[in-house]
């Protein structure tokens, strides 16, 4: 089991009220180890995350660049 602590997040609006999120997170594992890392994940219109194996499909290269640039502008991705 692992639980994820979201440290930073930038978002782009998607279709049908969904939001694509790029997050910097700390992953907390059952054995008390932690790892920091990045993930893409969809957030539903009600604010809950779409936890899915493989996480989120990035629709195109432009979307990827927009998310990365937003994180750079926010100061947490270089």
C-alpha positions, 0 to 999 in steps of 0.5 A: 500500500502507498499513500500520496501526499501532493506537494504542488499541482498545476492544472489544465481544464479538460472535457466534460468538467474534468481537469488534467493535473501535473503533481509533485508528490511524496509517496509514503510506503507501508515500510515507512520509506518515502520517495518524491516524484511527479505524476499526471492524474485526472481530477473529476468535476466533483474534485476527486482524483481518478486513481487508475493504473497507469494514471493519466493519458496526456492527449498531445505534446502541446498539453504536456508542454503547457503543464510543464511550463505552468509548473516552471512558472509556479517555481517548483519544476525546472 
